[in-house]
Amino acid sequence: MSNNKIADRDQWTSKIGFILACIGSAVGMGNIWLFPSRVANFGGAFLAVYLFFDIVIGFSGVIGEMAFGRKTHTGPVGAFGTAAASRGEDKRRLGERTGLIPMFGALAMAIGYSCVMGWIFKYLAGSFTGRTISYGSDIHDVSGYEAAFGSTASAFGNNFWLIVALVITFIIMAYGIASGIEIANKVMIPLFYALFIGLVIYVAMQPGSEAGYRYMFTIDPEMLKDPMLWVYALGQSFFSLSLAGNGTIIYGSYLSDKVDIVSSAWKVALFDTLAAFLAALVIVPAMAASGITGFSGGPGLMFIYLPNLFASMPGSQIISIVFFLAVLFAGLTSLVNLFEAPTATLQDHFGLSRRKAVLAIAIFGTIVALCIQGIVSQWMDFFSIYICPLGAGIAGIMFAWVWGRKAVEDAVSLGRKKRIGGWYYPLYKYGFCILTMVVLIAGALFGGIG
């Protein structure tokens, strides 16, 4: 990429805007529909192990992908090409082609995520009309919600709300980084936390919720001996921090050289963890108050069991509105991030203007999303289990193993008052890259761990 193009590249207007956008990309459905179920099944032991992996991955992978994008001022295609070219200009094209893997992974995940966002929009609308809590208030009878969600999640069962979700996403993106994505995150992310804190306070006032808190904060040493706890905690941390060789790299590419990435990375990891923790503080005690201590996660928790739980609680309609509005903010900010990598690729490598690139991705993404509604679960499983960790692994190899120690330390040290210590490079090169391979292998063996 020429220096002129770098100078003309859209940028974040503030460090806080960048941090909020990265938090928005990380905070998503995994924090809300999976993390609480892991805590419910493993208790405080899961929290302890999850925090351990968050620290390791936050201070390696998150810093690395941010620095990789910022130093190269481009997305995965250009960043991988730059790293490969350091071993000979003739290898640039191979690096760029390799960068297509995480780029297409981001596009595929965005398309699948769009369908989920369509469901969320429908449930939020239903919360305002009362329909979302109209299928019964017996916590043990979810048949009404299973039937309702079945029709929503079936092929062509939610076209209208799916298109609404996509239109709003692409309008935000069309305004660019500073005027669109940054402003949207500055509004939605603080509101997300405010709404969830309100729900935490409400649930704490419900009789029986103390049983959930007790379980959450009790570490059973026997649980720590279960290898699956460690596998699930690693997968949860990895996917929650949005590491796939695409989204964090592309957001880093819009960052000023004056910003300290290490300082930004730990704040992103901290607030992502806080989002998951708030979701657990809402869902686990609320389920415990209804006599349920262990439950499975995923779309079933979000769209079947939780609405049924809300229907049995005082002020059910308000609780449903607040919950799904908060989830919508989390989902939209993640969806924008996923669509950004392919959009930027069209801008950087095909010379399209911002709005033309967004329009091209919008047309393609909408057509495919409408067609995969009936198989979205399988679609998301495939790309999250195989392509996302593969993309992160390739990014790790390109950044640390191909680009080399000096380039890595130069990239991470940019904007810092003091050069990064000698601890960082081996932590990333060996620690993060090995953990990424563990996630990929474990996901393939167990059919998904994050």
Order of alpha helices (4+ residues) and beta strands (2+ residues): alpha-alpha-alpha-alpha-alpha-alpha-alpha-alpha-alpha-alpha-alpha-alpha-alpha-alpha-alpha-alpha-alpha-alpha-alpha-alpha-alpha
